[in-house]
């Protein structure tokens, strides 16, 4: 056992190369000799056949099979011309050629055996015309249907076969093997180069497809991550808005009985119930929506921005170099905080996109208070400065659409005819009764603070 291990460790590199070469010979030409490998038809949708009519393509896909059978027929003609009426000797190399259609490795060995049969049957030299042509066709087809290493081994065995046959039976100085070796080497070299290029092209195409698939998956994952991040941001803001209002409801319900002298017990109990329900709802809200806030995300110290702070936002972007005009139409009124927050964020994001992607442009912000909701329109002109070549990931537009969808509104965004960009949004608001109730609840902010 120790001696075997020592011998294994002391094997020379030359011995390992020789062992690997013999292993390749055994794997390529000795294993699965009679494996059934039918020659597939051509691709009917290829760059050449794809240009032809369908009826013609159905026939031309079998062109390789017809060429192989034609080469086998040529073997028969060459054998008949050389050996006269000896049809059997003419069919031997033809059978080997035809066998390449279904069993290429077996066809090689059949061609070797056929060469010996034809030479022993009285052919002119070890390579008669029929066996020379047939073996050359077999080598080319086998090289085209297998890998380059198999073609190399087949050519080496062919050279050894020719040398042994000439040295054993022919000593008059004439050689028919040398032309066979040269022609077959050139033919195999051409076939191998074509095959290697085809394989390399196939690997490149597969790599490109994998890259395309990976890019598609990455883009989808990026869009999905952006969507989730934007929804998380909206959920955090919604949590802050709703939690604030629920806290106000609980405080007002607790303070309301003290504002009335000798309130009826039923009224006091109703306010107690209101406060209990508000506190329970607030607790449940914090438990459900609070998980969307990251551990390192602190609650805002100031109230969420509304349209009342829009002038301050426009002043900031003007200081950044963006000339902005604001137009307000309709009767200005207090809207639900979620609507005002979404409108403010949409204007903020649209102006930020203008600063990033349209340097030197001017922007116009239009706020329209209409009966059924709030209209917001932000449009900028074409850029006058150098534009960043990066088109951006579209996260801002995604966030706008998420906010609009949350409020069941409508949004359009796209380039204008002048070369600028326009974002138009409509956010529905409650009817007059609901809006009045919201305004009343908001208008008692002083009392709420006093009660707190």
Residue pairs with C-beta under 8 A, 6 or more apart in sequence:
24 149
24 153
25 153
28 105
28 146
28 147
28 149
28 150
28 153
29 105
29 108
29 109
29 150
29 153
29 154
29 157
32 105
33 103
33 105
33 106
33 109
34 103
34 105
34 106
35 103
35 105
36 102
36 103
37 102
37 103
37 104
37 145
38 101
38 102
39 64
39 65
39 68
39 100
39 101
39 102
39 145
41 61
41 62
41 64
41 65
42 49
42 60
42 61
42 62
42 63
42 64
43 49
43 61
44 50
44 57
44 58
44 61
49 57
49 60
49 61
50 57
52 60
65 101
68 97
68 98
68 100
68 101
68 137
68 141
69 98
69 101
71 97
71 133
71 134
71 137
72 94
72 95
72 97
72 98
72 134
72 137
73 94
74 133
75 90
75 93
75 94
75 97
75 130
75 133
75 134
75 137
76 87
76 90
76 91
76 94
76 130
77 90
78 90
78 128
78 129
78 130
78 133
79 86
79 87
79 89
79 90
79 91
79 92
79 93
79 94
79 118
79 128
79 129
79 130
80 86
80 87
80 90
81 129
82 123
82 124
82 128
82 129
82 130
83 89
83 90
83 121
83 122
83 123
83 128
86 121
89 117
89 118
89 121
89 123
89 130
90 130
92 114
92 117
92 118
92 131
93 111
93 114
93 115
93 118
93 130
93 131
93 133
93 134
93 135
94 130
94 134
95 110
95 114
96 107
96 108
96 110
96 111
96 113
96 114
96 134
96 135
96 138
97 107
97 111
97 134
97 137
97 138
97 141
99 106
99 107
99 110
100 107
100 137
100 138
100 141
100 142
100 145
104 141
104 142
104 145
104 146
105 142
105 146
105 150
107 138
107 141
107 142
108 138
108 139
108 142
108 154
111 131
111 134
111 135
111 138
112 135
112 157
112 158
112 161
114 131
114 134
114 135
115 126
115 127
115 131
115 135
115 161
115 165
116 165
118 128
118 130
118 131
119 125
119 126
119 127
119 128
119 131
119 165
119 169
123 130
123 131
124 176
125 166
125 170
125 174
125 175
125 176
125 177
126 162
126 165
126 166
126 169
126 170
126 176
126 177
127 135
127 162
127 176
127 177
127 180
132 176
132 180
135 158
135 180
135 184
136 180
136 183
136 184
136 187
139 151
139 154
139 155
139 158
139 184
139 187
139 188
140 187
140 188
140 191
142 150
142 151
142 154
143 150
143 151
143 154
143 187
143 188
143 191
143 192
143 195
144 191
144 194
144 195
147 195
148 192
148 195
148 196
151 188
151 191
151 192
152 188
154 188
155 184
155 185
155 188
158 180
158 181
158 184
159 181
162 177
162 180
162 181
163 177
165 177
166 175
166 177
222 393
223 394
223 398
226 393
226 394
226 395
226 398
227 398
227 402
229 395
230 395
230 398
230 399
230 402
231 402
232 292
233 399
234 399
234 402
234 403
234 406
235 289
235 292
236 289
236 292
236 293
236 297
237 304
237 341
238 289
238 338
238 406
239 285
239 286
239 289
239 290
239 292
239 293
240 299
240 300
240 304
241 304
241 337
241 338
241 341
242 285
242 289
243 282
243 285
243 286
243 289
244 303
245 337
245 441
246 278
246 281
246 282
246 285
247 282
248 441
248 448
249 274
249 278
250 275
250 278
250 279
250 282
251 448
251 451
251 452
252 444
252 447
252 448
252 451
253 271
253 272
253 274
253 275
253 278
254 271
254 275
254 451
255 451
256 271
257 263
257 267
257 268
257 271
260 267
293 299
304 337
304 341
305 313
305 341
305 344
305 345
306 337
306 340
306 341
306 344
307 335
307 340
307 343
307 344
307 367
308 340
309 344
310 326
310 344
310 347
310 365
310 367
311 326
313 344
313 347
313 348
313 351
314 324
314 326
314 351
314 365
317 324
317 351
317 355
317 363
318 324
320 355
321 355
321 359
322 351
322 354
322 355
322 361
322 362
322 363
323 362
323 363
324 351
324 362
324 363
324 364
324 365
325 362
325 363
325 364
325 365
326 364
326 365
326 366
326 367
327 364
327 365
327 366
327 367
328 366
328 367
328 368
328 369
329 366
329 367
329 368
329 369
330 368
330 369
330 370
331 369
332 369
333 369
333 435
333 439
334 438
334 439
334 442
334 443
335 343
335 374
335 429
335 435
335 438
336 429
336 430
336 435
336 438
337 442
338 407
339 373
339 374
339 407
339 427
339 429
342 403
342 404
342 406
342 407
342 427
343 367
343 374
343 376
343 425
343 427
345 399
345 400
345 403
346 376
346 378
346 400
346 403
346 404
346 423
346 425
347 365
347 376
347 378
349 396
349 399
349 400
350 363
350 378
350 396
350 400
350 423
351 363
351 365
351 378
352 396
353 392
353 396
353 397
353 421
354 361
354 363
354 378
354 380
354 421
356 388
356 392
357 383
357 387
357 388
357 392
357 421
358 380
358 381
358 382
358 383
358 387
358 420
358 421
359 383
359 384
359 385
359 386
359 387
360 383
360 384
360 385
361 380
361 381
361 382
361 383
361 384
361 420
362 380
362 381
363 378
363 379
363 380
363 381
364 377
364 378
364 379
364 380
365 376
365 377
365 378
366 375
366 376
366 377
366 378
366 379
367 374
367 375
367 376
368 374
368 375
368 376
368 377
369 375
372 428
372 429
373 409
373 426
373 427
373 428
373 429
374 426
374 427
374 429
375 424
375 425
375 426
375 427
376 423
376 424
376 425
376 426
376 427
377 422
377 423
377 424
377 425
378 422
378 423
379 416
379 420
379 421
379 422
379 423
380 420
380 421
380 422
381 418
381 419
381 420
382 418
382 419
382 420
383 419
397 413
400 411
400 413
400 423
400 425
401 411
404 410
404 411
404 425
404 427
407 427
407 428
408 428
409 425
409 426
409 427
409 428
410 425
410 426
411 423
411 424
411 425
411 426
412 422
412 423
412 424
413 421
413 422
413 423
413 424
414 421
414 422
415 421
415 422
416 422
429 435
430 438
